[in-house]
Amino acid sequence: MAVTEDPPAILGSLEDLARRAQTPCGEGRMVWHTWGSGPALVLLHGGTGSWRHWVRNILYFAPRRLVVAADLPGLGESDMPPDATDPWDSAAVLARGLDQVIGPETQYDLAGFSYGGVVGGCLAALDGDRVRSLTIVGSGGIGLPRGRTDLVKVRHLEGDARVEAHRTNLARLMIADAARIDDLALAIQDWNTRHSRLKSPPISRGIFLRDALATVRCRVNGIWGSRDAPSLPDIAAREAALRALRPELRFRVIEGAGHWVAYEAADAFNATLDALLTDPGPVSNGAESV
């Protein structure tokens, strides 16, 4: 992919490198993109998102792995699931889709960001021993209060007003350092909001992930930004709640990064996820900062 600062060129080049697949989803289709080859790594984006949430991570892993990025049901290009209020329903759609995209016997590592972590937990529970590891990235769904983030409504806006609303929302929820909100982040946010239909916040405020983790068989990891807005002021409470469910948890905190840590601190995030996937390592008794 050519180095360029032009967001449509960056996203277009990444799409050109991808293999696109479609699988059934409700009365329509679910859209997948894959890159590379090797051990499978399945990436699930956040709420009001698409595969584009992983734009700074895909090519880091693709030289050594089969990277599989879904548009979750009701988001991006994927149609609505049969039950939009139940992440187990979306997880079942994903499980059936993965049978077609990577084959029914193929094991995979799974990483889910925010709402994608909730769906990912349900998917890992459904797919059992097929899932090698589950990495939760800044996710809710464990029954703890979420930090208040007042967002600007954008659906009625266009032009500069819409761009500035996106900038405000990214600063309040997604990216801790406003100076890192670049044209690419704004372009991704705009595309994602125009294609979002499923309302994920009520799901993330529930306990779906907590319930799923009780039956997940694989090892569980956590990656958080130290300035993750939904988790402030107490990220340690997230670790404690997850560790109570999964004593083997490895929990990593990336200093200075916000909720969209995989974008804002891509180099640190990529190295951290890579290490968690490739080195079983000793079980940690506490969070480690990166």
N, C-alpha and C positions, 0 to 999 in steps of 0.2 A: 504494500500500500504506500503510495507516494506521500511524502511528508508535505503537508499543506495546512494552512490555517483556515481554509474554507470549509465550513461545516457540511454543506451538501456533498462536497468532494470526499471528505473523510468518511461520511456515512455511506455514500455511494460506492466508494472503493471497498469498504468492508463488506457491503452486501454483494458486490461482484465476486468477491473471494469465497462467498458462502455457498453451500448447497442448501437449497430450500426444500422443505417437505411440508405436506399437509396431512392431517389425520382428523378423524371425526370428532366433533365437539357439539353436543346438543343436536340442534337441527342444522348445524353448519360445519365449520372446519376450525381446526387449530393449526397455527402456523409455527414452524420451527426453522431455525437456521443452524447449520453445523459447519465447523471448520476443522482442518487438521485430521490427524489419525493417532491411534494409540489408546491408552486407558481413557475411558469416557469420563468427562466432567460435565455435569448438567447444571446450568445456571438459571435460577429463577429470579426475575426482576421484582421490583417493589410495586406498591399500589400506584395507580395512575401512571403506569410505566409500560415498558416494552423491552425487547432484547437490547435496546439502545442504552439501557442503564449500565451495560457491561462493555461499552465501547472502548474503554482504556484497559481492559483486562483480557479480551479475547485473543489478541495476537501475542500476548505474553505466553499463554498456555498452548496455543494451537501448534507450535512446532513439535511439541512432545505429547500432546493429548488430542483426543477427539472432543472438541468443545461443542456442546449442545446448548443452545440458548432458545428457550421457548418464549412465545408471546402467550402469557397466561390467559385462560378463558375469560372473555369479556374485556380484554385489554389488548392494546396494539391492534394487530390484524386478525386476532382470533375472535370467533363468535362467542356468544354467551353460553355458559354451561346450563344444564337443566335446572340446577338450583343455585342461584347466585349468592345465597346467604350462607352456604355450607362449604367450607374449604375442602372437606372430605370428598364432596362431589367433584370439585375441580381436580383434586388429587387423583381420583379414579380415572378421569379423562386423560390426565398426564400419564398414568401408568399404562393405559391401553395404547396411548400414542407412542410411548417409548418402545413398546413391543415392536412397533413398525419402524421407528426411526433408527434404533440401535440393535434390534433383535431381542427376542424374549429371554434369552439366556445371558445376555451381556450384563456384567456388573458395572456399577458406576459410582463415582463420588458425586455428592450433591451439595450445592451451595445456594442458599436462599436469602435474599435481601429484603428486610422489612416484611411486608405482606408475603413476599415470596418465601420467607423463612417459615411462616405459618403453614402455607400450602406445602412447603418442602417437608416439614415435620410430619404432616399427614401422609404425604407420598412415601416417606421413609418407613413409616409404620405399615403402610399397605404392601410395600415391595420387600419388606423383610430382609433376608440375607443377600438379596440382590444389591443392596446399597452398602458400599464399603465405608462411607463416612458421610455425616451430615454436618455442614458448617452453617451456623446461624449468624447472619450479619445484621445487627441492629434491629432485631425483630421484636414485635409485641407478641400477644397471644399467650402470655404466661400469667395473666391476672393482676399485674401491677399497674398502678396509675401511670398514665402517659403525660409528659410535659405539655402544657398548653401552647399551641401554635396557631395564632389567628392568621388565616390565609386570605388573600384577596381573590375574589371571584373573577374568573377570566373569560368565561364563555361568551359574554356579551361584548367583549373588548376586541379591538383590532389595532393594527399599526403600532405606533410607539407606545400607546397606552397599554397594550397587551404585553409588549416586551418588558416594560417597566414593572408590570404586575408580576410577570414571571421572575424578574430579578428580585423583587421583594419576597416572593414566596420561597425561592431558592435560599435566600439569606436567612429566612426565619425557620425553615424546616430542614433543608438538605445540605447546605454548604456553610461551614462555620466561618471561614474567611471570605468575606464578600469580594476581595480582590481576585479570588479564584473562580468567580462566576464569569466565564468567558462566553464567546459567541456559540461555541459548540454546546455548552450546557444549556444555554437559552434555546437553541434550536431543538435539542432533544426534549426539553420541557414543553415546548410549544407543540411538537408533533405528538408527544404522549398525551397531553391534555385534550387535543382534538380527537383522539381515537379512544379515549377511555369511556367505558359504559358501566363497568362493574364498580359498585361502591364498597371499597375494601376497609375503610376505617372501623366500621362496627365489628368486622371480623378480627381485626388486629387488637381491638380493645377487649376481646373475649379471652377464653382460656383454651382455645383449640390446640395451640402448640403445647401447652402444659399437658393436656390429655394425651396427645400423640406421643410425647416423649416417654410416657410410661410404658409404651410397647415397642418403641424403636429398638432394634437389635444392634445397630452399628454404633461406632464411636461418634461422639458429639463434640463439636468444637464451637467456639463463639468468637467473633471479631466485632469489636465496637470502636467507633470513634470516641475520643475522650470528651468531645463536645457534641455528642449525639443529642439533638434537641428533644426528641420524645422520651429519652431516658434520664435527662437532667431533672433534679440535681443529684441523683443517686444512681450512677451506673453500677456501683458495687452491689446494689440490691438486685440488679438483673443477674449478675454473676451468682450471687448467693441463691437466688430462686432457681436458676438453672442447675447449679451444683447440687442442690437438695434433691433434684430429680435425677441428675446424672453425675454421680460422684467422680467419674473419670474425666469430666469436662476439662478441656484445655481452652482457656479464655485469654484472648489477646486484646489489648487496648492500644489503638494507634493515636499517639498524642497529637493534639491540635486539630484533628479531623472531625467533621460533623457526621450527620446521618448517612449521606451518600459517600461513605468513606472510600468505596471502590473507585470513585471518580476523583474526589478531591485529593486523596493521598494514594494515587494509583500505584506508585512504585513500592511504597511500604505495604500496601494491601496485597499486591501480587506476590511479593516475597514472603509475606506472612502466610497467605493461603497455601502457597507452594510448599513451604516448610511443614505446615500441618498435614498436607496430603502425602508428602514423601518421607517424613520422619515420624514413626510412631512415638518415639521419645518417652520420657518418664511422665507419669501423671502428675500434674501440677496441683499444689494446694492453694494457689492464689492466682490472681490476674498477673499477666506480664505486660509491660508497656513496650511499645515499639517506637 
